[in-house]
């Protein structure tokens, strides 16, 4: 799929979070931090450790971008989510 001018405009603008999005950012950031800490505790310092932590950071940023960019566009096009949908999305998943 080709990148469009609309994609560039959406990806490179500030997306102010709503309260539901802020909570989900916190959940993702906390989980990513815990994984990054587990990686540095359980692996020896080396290039693979650095790459693993970098990929966790990348996954966190991409997940946050999905919330900021894709969800705002979907809500603009579909009229948003119900309060019940938002409540379910902000619950912390159990391992």
C-alpha positions as CSV (number, residue, x, y, z in Angstrom):
1,X,0.0,0.0,0.0
2,X,1.4,3.4,-1.0
3,X,1.9,6.2,1.5
4,X,-0.4,9.1,0.8
5,X,-0.2,12.8,1.6
6,X,-3.1,12.2,4.0
7,X,-1.1,9.5,5.8
8,X,1.8,12.0,6.2
9,X,-0.5,14.7,7.5
10,X,-2.1,12.3,10.0
11,X,1.2,10.8,11.2
12,X,3.0,14.1,11.7
13,X,0.5,16.1,13.6
14,X,-0.1,16.3,17.3
15,X,-3.0,14.2,18.6
16,X,-4.2,15.4,22.0
17,X,-5.2,12.3,24.0
18,X,-8.6,11.9,25.6
19,X,-8.9,10.4,29.1
20,X,-9.4,6.9,27.7
21,X,-6.4,7.1,25.5
22,X,-4.2,8.5,28.3
23,X,-5.0,5.4,30.4
24,X,-4.2,3.0,27.6
25,X,-0.9,4.8,27.0
26,X,-0.1,4.3,30.7
27,X,-0.9,0.5,30.4
28,X,1.2,0.1,27.3
29,X,4.1,2.1,28.7
30,X,4.1,0.2,32.0
31,X,4.0,-3.2,30.2
32,X,6.9,-2.1,27.9
33,X,8.9,-0.8,30.8
34,X,8.5,-4.1,32.7
35,X,9.6,-6.1,29.6
36,X,12.6,-3.8,29.1
37,X,13.6,-4.3,32.7
38,X,13.2,-8.1,32.5
39,X,15.4,-8.0,29.4
40,X,18.2,-6.1,31.1
41,X,17.9,-8.3,34.3
42,X,17.8,-11.6,32.5
43,X,20.3,-11.1,29.6
44,X,23.9,-10.3,29.5
45,X,25.0,-6.8,28.3
46,X,25.5,-7.3,24.6
47,X,24.4,-6.1,21.2
48,X,21.4,-8.5,21.3
49,X,20.3,-7.0,24.6
50,X,20.5,-3.5,23.2
51,X,18.5,-4.6,20.1
52,X,15.8,-6.3,22.3
53,X,15.3,-3.2,24.4
54,X,15.3,-1.0,21.2
55,X,12.5,-3.3,19.7
56,X,10.5,-2.9,22.9
57,X,10.8,0.8,22.6
58,X,9.7,0.6,18.9
59,X,6.7,-1.6,19.8
60,X,5.7,0.8,22.5
61,X,5.9,3.8,20.1
62,X,4.0,1.9,17.4
63,X,1.3,0.9,19.8
64,X,0.9,4.4,21.0
65,X,0.8,5.6,17.4
66,X,-2.1,3.2,16.7
67,X,-4.0,4.8,19.6
68,X,-3.2,8.4,18.6
69,X,-3.4,8.2,14.8
70,X,-5.5,5.3,13.7
71,X,-8.1,5.5,16.5
72,X,-8.7,9.2,16.0
73,X,-9.2,8.7,12.3
74,X,-11.6,5.7,12.9
75,X,-13.6,7.7,15.4
76,X,-13.8,10.6,13.0
77,X,-15.1,8.3,10.3
78,X,-17.4,6.1,12.5
79,X,-18.8,8.4,15.1
80,X,-16.6,7.2,18.1
81,X,-17.1,4.4,20.6
82,X,-19.6,3.8,23.3
83,X,-18.8,4.4,27.0
84,X,-18.9,0.6,27.5
85,X,-16.4,0.0,24.7
86,X,-14.1,2.6,26.3
87,X,-14.4,1.1,29.8
88,X,-13.4,-2.3,28.4
89,X,-10.5,-0.9,26.6
90,X,-9.0,0.7,29.7
91,X,-9.0,-2.4,31.9
92,X,-5.6,-3.8,32.6
93,X,-5.2,-7.2,31.0
94,X,-4.3,-10.1,33.3
95,X,-1.4,-12.3,32.4
